[in-house]
Amino acid sequence: YADLLEKKFGRRPIIFLTNGFDTHMWNDRYYPERVVSGVYSKRDLLKEFNKLDSRSSLKNILIREAITNRYYQKEAIKAICQAFDSGNRRKALLVMATGSGKTRVVISLVDVLFRYGWIKNVLFLADRTSLVVQAKRAFSNLLPDLSITNLCEDKSNCTARGVFSTYQTMINLVNDDTREFGIGRFDLIIIDEAHRSIFKKYGALFNYFDALMIGLTATPRCEENKSTYDTFQLENGKPDFAYELEAAIQDKYLVGFSVEDKTTDKMRRGIRYDDLTEEEKASFEDTFADDDSIDFTGTEIEGTKLGKSIINLGTIDAMLNDLMKNGLKVDGGDALGKTIIFAASHIQAEKIVERFQKIYPKLGMDFCKLIDSHVEGNLTLIEQFEVRGGMPQIAVSVDMMDTGIDVPEIV
């Protein structure tokens, strides 16, 4: 059929095959046959034809140094382009150490793929609003001519060429009756922190959209049924490109870290119920109120439960005092450097901030702030924390600050 249509109309058609339940797409001059979630809309088909007419080989690409000028970043871009240009791969995985510039690499890749006619529309997905906001800002700065929108802020602008969204927002838009986006709407999907949400219910997004796909992560997973490599059709441990922490430190693009074990005796050995303050006893009793097996008097609490099951104020005070006395200093040793404290729970994080403000009232209410998903205005607080010389100087968090946060001043 395709041969006859090409002979009659002078153009090779894109082939769709279906039995009414499953649909396959076969662009047989470029890619092997593949499963898709449905037939393209007329608009997306026209875009696909126009794209094929303008597409150039990615063998000898020109990379803009204003976006990426480090050797490994260029190698990463070339590796992904080589994978796509092979005609067999539509998915690629980048494993790069945190801080080595994954976002810049993918922006440069988008720039190359735009200029060489491979893509017209791109979707950037992350599992947190803060990561979406940060990525959109970076794209806007480095690709100012690209029309972009953040669906977490404005769901009405669905025509931009660059769309940024969380998985949650996007899956709601493709599952509702309006179906804002067709299966062929995007030519490239970028998955930030690709070791996380791709295995959960949001994995359905990648079955719905038919697009080139790039995964970004510093820590790929290799577990059974949860392998990042399987998702991107790769052998375990063999991404399309890797730039590990050790190499980045050796190249002096990243600074190595050191670990100091400040575990207190209570944290290591646990504590006795009888030794707790009245407030701590009340907290402990509330936590284990439904456990009839516990006879509170004389009960010993394992160190691993401290901070999770029960919050010990003495331990918090000891940690804060040690941080303020021995923490890394800036400004010639006059001030504590930008610091993140990770708590075991939101309640513990609240207690840490409360104790800090009680012990160090002269530093003001803004010096130490709670920033996690429970706090209203947390994105604004992150932006304030990112400002050099701005407050807060200490961020206490549980979840939001562990990946994707770009604060070079953190010590």
C-alpha positions in Angstrom: 0.0 0.0 0.0 2.8 2.5 0.9 4.6 1.7 -2.3 1.5 2.3 -4.4 0.7 5.6 -2.6 4.2 6.8 -3.0 4.1 6.0 -6.7 0.8 7.8 -7.1 1.4 10.9 -5.0 5.2 11.2 -5.2 5.7 11.1 -1.4 6.5 8.2 1.0 3.6 7.9 3.5 4.0 7.1 7.2 2.4 3.7 7.9 0.0 3.0 10.7 -1.1 -0.6 11.3 -3.9 -1.6 13.7 -6.1 -4.5 14.6 -8.5 -2.2 16.5 -6.8 -2.8 19.8 -3.0 -2.3 19.2 -1.5 0.4 16.9 1.9 0.3 15.3 3.7 3.2 13.5 6.2 2.5 10.8 8.2 5.4 9.3 10.1 2.8 7.3 12.7 5.1 5.8 14.0 6.2 9.2 13.0 3.9 12.1 11.9 0.3 12.7 8.2 -0.4 13.3 7.1 0.6 16.8 4.0 0.5 19.1 2.2 3.8 19.6 -0.9 4.6 21.6 -2.9 5.7 18.6 -2.9 7.4 15.2 -1.4 10.8 14.9 -3.7 13.8 14.4 -3.7 15.5 11.0 -1.8 18.4 12.4 0.9 16.3 14.0 1.2 14.2 10.8 1.8 17.4 8.8 4.4 18.4 11.4 6.1 15.0 11.1 6.3 15.3 7.3 7.7 18.8 7.4 10.3 17.7 10.0 11.4 14.8 7.8 11.8 17.2 4.8 14.1 19.5 6.8 16.1 17.0 8.8 19.9 16.9 8.5 22.4 14.3 9.6 23.8 14.6 13.2 27.2 13.2 12.3 29.1 16.5 12.2 27.1 18.8 14.4 28.1 22.3 15.5 27.7 22.9 19.3 27.3 26.4 20.5 30.1 27.1 23.0 28.0 29.8 24.7 25.8 27.0 26.1 28.3 24.1 26.6 32.0 24.5 26.4 33.4 21.7 28.6 34.8 18.6 26.8 32.6 16.1 28.5 29.5 18.1 27.8 30.3 18.1 24.1 31.0 14.3 24.3 27.6 13.8 25.9 25.8 15.8 23.2 27.6 13.9 20.4 26.8 10.5 22.0 23.1 11.3 22.1 23.1 12.6 18.6 24.9 9.4 17.4 22.3 7.2 19.1 19.4 9.1 17.5 21.2 9.3 14.1 21.7 5.5 14.0 18.1 5.0 13.1 17.6 2.3 15.7 17.4 4.3 18.9 14.7 6.8 20.0 15.7 6.8 23.7 18.9 7.9 25.3 20.2 8.1 28.9 22.7 10.6 30.3 24.3 9.7 33.6 26.1 12.8 35.0 27.3 13.8 38.4 25.2 16.4 40.2 26.6 19.8 39.5 28.4 18.8 36.2 25.8 20.6 34.1 23.1 18.1 33.0 20.6 20.9 32.3 23.1 22.8 30.2 23.9 19.7 28.2 20.2 19.0 27.5 19.6 22.7 26.5 22.5 22.4 24.1 21.1 19.2 22.8 17.7 20.9 22.2 19.5 23.7 20.4 21.3 21.2 18.1 18.2 19.2 17.4 16.2 22.3 16.6 18.9 23.7 14.2 19.3 20.3 12.4 15.6 19.9 11.9 15.0 16.9 14.2 12.5 18.6 16.6 10.0 21.4 16.6 8.4 20.9 20.1 9.9 19.7 23.3 8.4 18.6 26.7 10.5 18.8 29.9 9.1 16.7 32.8 10.2 16.6 36.4 8.6 15.3 39.6 8.8 18.5 41.5 7.5 22.0 40.8 10.8 23.5 42.0 12.8 21.5 39.4 10.4 22.6 36.6 10.7 26.3 37.6 14.5 26.0 37.7 14.7 24.2 34.3 12.4 26.7 32.6 14.5 29.6 33.9 17.7 28.0 32.5 16.1 27.3 29.1 14.8 30.9 29.0 18.2 32.3 29.7 20.1 30.2 27.2 17.5 29.8 24.4 15.7 33.2 24.5 14.1 32.7 21.1 12.3 29.5 22.2 8.7 30.1 23.2 8.2 28.3 26.5 5.5 27.8 29.2 5.3 26.2 32.6 2.0 24.3 32.9 2.3 24.3 36.7 1.8 28.0 36.6 -0.4 28.4 33.4 -2.4 25.6 31.9 -4.0 27.8 29.2 -0.8 28.3 27.1 -0.5 24.9 25.4 0.9 26.1 22.1 4.4 27.0 23.1 7.2 25.0 21.5 8.9 24.3 24.9 6.5 23.0 27.5 7.6 22.4 31.1 5.5 20.4 33.6 5.4 18.0 36.5 4.3 14.4 35.7 1.1 15.0 37.8 0.0 18.1 35.8 0.8 16.5 32.4 -1.0 13.2 33.1 -4.1 15.1 34.2 -4.1 17.0 30.9 -3.8 13.9 28.7 -6.3 11.8 30.8 -9.1 14.3 30.9 -11.8 14.7 28.2 -10.2 17.6 26.4 -6.9 15.8 25.7 -4.9 19.0 25.4 -2.0 17.2 23.7 -2.1 14.6 21.0 0.3 11.6 21.0 2.5 13.3 18.3 2.5 16.8 19.8 6.1 16.6 21.1 9.2 15.5 19.2 11.4 15.3 22.2 10.7 14.5 25.9 13.3 15.2 28.5 12.9 13.3 31.8 14.7 15.0 34.7 15.8 12.7 37.6 15.0 9.7 35.5 15.6 7.2 38.3 12.4 8.2 40.1 8.9 8.6 38.8 9.2 6.8 35.5 8.4 3.5 37.4 5.2 4.7 39.0 1.8 5.5 37.5 3.4 8.4 35.5 5.2 5.9 33.4 2.0 5.9 31.3 3.0 9.2 29.9 5.8 7.6 28.0 3.5 5.1 26.5 1.0 7.8 25.5 3.4 10.2 23.8 5.4 9.1 20.7 8.7 11.1 20.8 12.4 10.9 21.1 13.3 10.6 24.8 16.3 11.7 26.9 16.7 10.7 30.5 18.9 12.7 33.0 20.1 11.2 36.2 23.1 11.1 38.5 22.0 7.8 40.1 20.4 5.3 37.7 18.5 2.3 39.2 19.3 -1.3 38.4 16.7 -3.1 40.5 14.5 -5.8 39.1 11.4 -4.3 37.6 12.8 -0.9 38.4 15.8 -0.5 36.1 16.5 2.9 34.5 18.5 1.1 31.9 15.6 -1.2 30.9 13.4 1.8 30.4 15.9 3.3 27.9 16.5 0.0 26.3 20.1 -0.3 27.5 22.2 -2.9 29.2 22.5 -2.4 33.0 25.5 -0.1 33.7 25.9 1.1 30.1 24.2 4.5 29.5 24.7 6.4 26.3 27.1 8.7 28.2 28.4 8.8 31.7 30.4 11.4 33.6 30.8 10.2 37.2 31.6 12.2 40.3 35.2 10.9 40.6 36.0 12.2 37.1 34.4 15.6 37.8 36.5 16.0 40.9 39.6 14.9 39.1 38.9 17.4 36.4 38.4 20.0 39.1 34.9 20.9 37.8 33.5 19.7 41.1 34.9 19.9 44.7 35.2 16.7 46.6 33.3 16.3 49.9 34.2 15.0 53.3 32.1 13.3 55.9 32.3 14.0 59.6 30.5 11.6 61.9 28.9 13.7 64.6 26.7 11.0 65.9 26.0 11.6 69.6 26.1 8.8 72.2 22.3 9.0 72.5 21.9 8.6 68.7 24.4 5.7 68.7 23.3 3.8 71.8 19.7 4.9 72.2 18.1 6.4 75.3 16.0 5.3 78.3 12.4 6.5 78.7 13.2 7.4 82.3 15.9 9.8 81.2 13.6 11.9 79.0 12.1 15.2 79.8 8.4 15.4 80.5 7.8 16.9 77.0 9.8 14.1 75.4 8.0 11.4 77.4 4.7 12.9 76.2 5.9 12.8 72.6 7.1 9.2 73.0 3.8 8.1 74.6 1.8 9.7 71.8 3.9 8.0 69.2 3.5 4.5 70.6 0.1 4.9 72.2 -1.4 2.1 70.2 1.4 -0.4 70.9 0.2 -2.4 73.9 3.5 -4.3 74.0 5.4 -1.2 75.4 5.8 -0.7 79.1 7.0 2.8 79.1 8.8 2.8 82.4 12.3 1.5 81.9 11.8 1.3 78.1 15.0 1.7 76.0 14.7 3.4 72.6 17.1 2.3 69.8 19.3 5.0 68.3 17.9 4.4 64.8 14.4 5.5 66.0 15.5 8.8 67.3 14.4 11.6 65.0 11.9 9.2 63.3 9.8 7.9 66.1 10.7 10.4 68.8 12.3 13.8 68.6 14.9 14.5 71.2 15.4 18.2 71.8 18.8 17.7 73.5 20.1 16.0 70.4 18.8 18.9 68.2 20.4 21.5 70.5 23.8 19.6 70.4 23.7 19.4 66.6 22.9 23.1 66.2 25.6 24.2 68.7 28.2 22.0 67.0 27.2 23.4 63.6 27.4 27.0 64.7 30.8 26.4 66.4 32.5 24.0 64.0 30.6 24.4 60.7 32.4 25.7 57.6 32.8 29.4 57.7 32.9 32.2 55.0 33.8 35.9 55.0 37.1 35.2 56.6 35.7 32.9 59.2 33.1 35.5 60.5 29.9 33.8 59.2 28.5 30.3 58.8 28.4 29.3 55.1 25.2 28.4 53.3 24.0 25.1 54.9 21.3 22.6 54.5 20.0 20.5 57.4 18.1 17.4 56.4 15.5 16.2 58.9 13.8 12.8 59.2 10.3 14.3 59.1 8.4 17.6 58.8 7.7 17.7 62.5 11.4 17.2 63.3 12.3 20.0 60.8 9.9 22.3 62.5 11.5 21.6 65.9 15.0 22.2 64.5 13.9 25.7 63.3 12.1 26.4 66.5 15.1 25.4 68.6 17.5 27.4 66.5 15.5 30.6 66.9 15.3 30.0 70.6 19.1 29.4 71.0 20.2 32.1 68.5 17.5 34.9 68.7 20.0 37.6 67.8 20.5 36.2 64.2 16.9 36.9 63.4 13.9 34.9 62.1 15.3 34.7 58.5 18.7 33.1 59.3 17.3 29.6 59.6 14.2 28.7 57.6 12.1 25.5 57.0 11.8 24.7 53.3 9.9 21.6 52.4 6.7 20.5 50.5 4.5 21.4 53.5 5.6 25.0 53.6 3.5 27.6 51.7 5.7 29.7 49.4 8.5 27.1 49.4 9.6 28.0 45.8 10.0 31.7 46.8 12.1 30.5 49.8 14.3 28.4 47.5 14.9 31.4 45.2 15.9 33.5 48.3 18.2 30.8 49.5 19.9 30.7 46.1 20.8 34.4 46.2 24.4 35.0 47.1 24.6 36.8 50.5 20.8 36.6 50.9 18.8 34.9 53.7 18.2 32.2 54.8 21.7 31.1 55.5 20.5 27.7 56.8 17.7 25.8 55.1 16.1 22.9 57.0 14.4 20.4 54.7 13.1 16.9 54.3 12.6 16.4 50.6 12.8 19.5 48.4 16.5 20.3 48.7 18.0 16.9 48.0 18.2 17.0 44.1 18.2 19.7 41.4 18.9 22.7 43.6 21.5 25.0 42.3 23.2 26.9 45.1 26.9 27.1 44.5 27.5 28.8 47.9 26.4 25.7 49.9 29.3 24.5 51.9 
